[in-house]
Structure formats: C-alpha cells, structure tokens
Amino acid sequence: MTDGNLNRGPGVRLKDVSRIYAGRAAVDAITLDIAAGSFVALVGSSGSGKSTLLKTINRLVKPNTGTIEIDGVNPTDAAYSVRRKIGYVIQGTGLFPHLDVAANIAMGLRIARVRDPQRRVNDMLKLVDLPLDYASRMPDTLSGGQRQRVGFARALATGPGLMLMDEPFGALDPVTRDNLSTAYRALHDRLGLTSIMVTHDMAEALLIADRIVVLDTGKIVADAAPVDLLNNGGGPIVNALIAVPRGQAERIAKMLT
Ligand SMILES: Nc1ncnc2c1ncn2[C@@H]1O[C@H](COP(=O)(O)OP(=O)(O)OP(=O)(O)O)[C@@H](O)[C@H]1O
C-alpha cells in the first residue's frame, strides 16, 4: 500500500461504557484510554463483547451508560461527522454487489461532499495497491483479498484518522491474510492512524497490534503490549488464548531443529 493525504489519528477515551441486551451486559462498564496513533486489538472468545464495544465508538450501538470521547469530542455532537472521521471495515467487506469498485469507494465521498471524487477514488486504489483499471470491475469479479482491499479503500476515502475494524482479515486465506494485515500495519504507521481491530486470532493480534485488550463477558481481563502478554501471561482466559499461537510456534520450531 502506498501513501495518501489522510488525517492523523485521534485519541479515544471510553469511560464506564455499558451496553445491556435483555438484562445482560454485552459490554460491562468498560473504561479504556486509547492513545492517538496506537494500534489496539480487541481479543476474546465469541460473545465476549468485542463487536459491541467497537460499535459503541462509531455509534452503531448506543451505550446505555458511559461516555465516549474522540480527541475530547463526544461523537454524538452534531458537529462531529462520524462517517467522515471514522473508517469502518468489516469481515467480507460489505461491498454493494450491484455497484462497481469506483462507486463502492465513492459511496462515503458523496455523503461527505468531497470534491473531485473520481480523483479520490484513484488515490484510494493506489493507496491499497490495486490497479486503476479495477475501478470499473464489479465486486464479484475480484478475489477475496482484492475485495477486502476495496473495503479498506472505501473506509479510508474520506480521510478518517480513526479506523475501526471488525475481523477485517477473517474471510481470507492465511497467505492473503498475512500479506494484507502486514500491508495495513504499514499503512497505519505511515498515515499515523489510530486503529482498533476486533479479532479472534491471538497470533494476528500479537503480530500487528501495539496493545492487546482481552475481553470476557463484557469486561476487560487483560490489557498489555504483546511482548508483556507473552512474557507475563494473565489469568486462565488470557493464558488459554496465548497457548494456541505459542504451542504452534514451538511445534514448528522443533520441526526446524
Ligand atoms: N443486537 C443485539 N441484540 C441482543 N443481543 C446482542 C445484540 N448484539 C450483541 N448481543 C449479545 O451481546 C453479547 C456480545 O456480542 P458481541 O457480538 O459483541 O460479541 P463478540 O465478542 O464480538 O462475538 P463474536 O466474536 O462471535 O463476533 C452476545 O451475548 C450477543 O448475543
């Protein structure tokens, strides 16, 4: 992925954020301070509240209690443009199948009233390393990895500083997954984005995030840099999550000696 003119990432502060469904807390009084420019992975078992927590930040889910600030601003403020300032990437991209690549990427540009959307579409294709003539291709003519690149291009088109990603590499084969996640990490660094990524995959989180937040039943059970999580472990939930990539790495290392 190559360079583009995008915003620097904001800091994100959640205080006592809860979301209750049918009397049960999917997100349970979470307080989290995310530094501008950092890359945070939200990890945890299925149903632990990762997606719900992520969606409280871009208001797809309204918290029952608590406050959220993005660079000190409450994203519910009328002046705050969530669509423009926050990019959102989901597993399988959510591209519109009846629209070509250019129209998919330009989707948010019209809403954000960006001038010269055609030029911006080309900039975004370059940013995610796709040939410019892919602009007229339909999503079903692309590989999964190419579609996911278009999903990133669409999310980045309005120049957001904050990227929220829900299993962004989850639908990809391991090689494409590794290539694209490494390319995204490089883009994150180059553009100074703030990235928050939900993943089931502890190995992926350890390899690309600066900080890993582990959730269980809506609560934070660990919050540490990858190296600290590996060296110091945590409670049984954290240790079980780390045991998988650690065991695989050890078994592969043994095969090499
Ligand atoms: N719209 C909803 N209505 C009712 N319950 C919900 C809703 N969204 C989420 N939940 C519940 O909240 C809890 C947390 O769900 P969430 O999707 O945040 O978990 P997750 O960690 O992202 O899971 P997964 O890894 O499987 O996607 C689950 O028990 C889920 O059933």
The ligand as an SDF file (V2000), in Angstrom:
LIG
                    3D

 31 33  0  0  0  0  0  0  0  0999 V2000
  -28.4080   -6.5880   18.7930 N   0  0  0  0  0  0  0  0  0  0  0  0
  -28.2970   -7.4730   19.8020 C   0  0  0  0  0  0  0  0  0  0  0  0
  -29.3790   -7.9020   20.4680 N   0  0  0  0  0  0  0  0  0  0  0  0
  -29.2740   -8.7520   21.5040 C   0  0  0  0  0  0  0  0  0  0  0  0
  -28.1120   -9.2460   21.9530 N   0  0  0  0  0  0  0  0  0  0  0  0
  -26.9870   -8.8530   21.3270 C   0  0  0  0  0  0  0  0  0  0  0  0
  -27.0170   -7.9570   20.2300 C   0  0  0  0  0  0  0  0  0  0  0  0
  -25.7490   -7.7370   19.8080 N   0  0  0  0  0  0  0  0  0  0  0  0
  -24.9640   -8.4870   20.6040 C   0  0  0  0  0  0  0  0  0  0  0  0
  -25.6990   -9.1480   21.5110 N   0  0  0  0  0  0  0  0  0  0  0  0
  -25.1810  -10.0630   22.5510 C   0  0  0  0  0  0  0  0  0  0  0  0
  -24.1310   -9.4060   23.2110 O   0  0  0  0  0  0  0  0  0  0  0  0
  -23.0790  -10.3090   23.5120 C   0  0  0  0  0  0  0  0  0  0  0  0
  -21.7810   -9.8030   22.9020 C   0  0  0  0  0  0  0  0  0  0  0  0
  -21.8940   -9.8700   21.4700 O   0  0  0  0  0  0  0  0  0  0  0  0
  -20.7250   -9.3740   20.5160 P   0  0  0  0  0  0  0  0  0  0  0  0
  -21.1930   -9.5560   19.1120 O   0  0  0  0  0  0  0  0  0  0  0  0
  -20.2970   -8.0310   20.9320 O   0  0  0  0  0  0  0  0  0  0  0  0
  -19.5670  -10.4110   20.8760 O   0  0  0  0  0  0  0  0  0  0  0  0
  -18.2220  -10.7010   20.0980 P   0  0  0  0  0  0  0  0  0  0  0  0
  -17.1720  -10.8570   21.1220 O   0  0  0  0  0  0  0  0  0  0  0  0
  -17.9840   -9.6720   19.0470 O   0  0  0  0  0  0  0  0  0  0  0  0
  -18.5640  -12.1000   19.4340 O   0  0  0  0  0  0  0  0  0  0  0  0
  -18.0480  -12.7590   18.0500 P   0  0  0  0  0  0  0  0  0  0  0  0
  -16.5800  -12.9180   18.2130 O   0  0  0  0  0  0  0  0  0  0  0  0
  -18.7690  -14.0570   17.9950 O   0  0  0  0  0  0  0  0  0  0  0  0
  -18.4350  -11.8270   16.9440 O   0  0  0  0  0  0  0  0  0  0  0  0
  -23.5140  -11.6680   22.9750 C   0  0  0  0  0  0  0  0  0  0  0  0
  -24.0550  -12.4080   24.0470 O   0  0  0  0  0  0  0  0  0  0  0  0
  -24.5760  -11.3230   21.9580 C   0  0  0  0  0  0  0  0  0  0  0  0
  -25.5350  -12.3470   21.8370 O   0  0  0  0  0  0  0  0  0  0  0  0
  1  2  1  0
  2  3  1  0
  2  7  2  0
  3  4  2  0
  4  5  1  0
  5  6  2  0
  6  7  1  0
  6 10  1  0
  7  8  1  0
  8  9  2  0
  9 10  1  0
 10 11  1  0
 11 12  1  0
 11 30  1  0
 12 13  1  0
 13 14  1  0
 13 28  1  0
 14 15  1  0
 15 16  1  0
 16 17  2  0
 16 18  1  0
 16 19  1  0
 19 20  1  0
 20 21  2  0
 20 22  1  0
 20 23  1  0
 23 24  1  0
 24 25  2  0
 24 26  1  0
 24 27  1  0
 28 29  1  0
 28 30  1  0
 30 31  1  0
M  END
$$$$
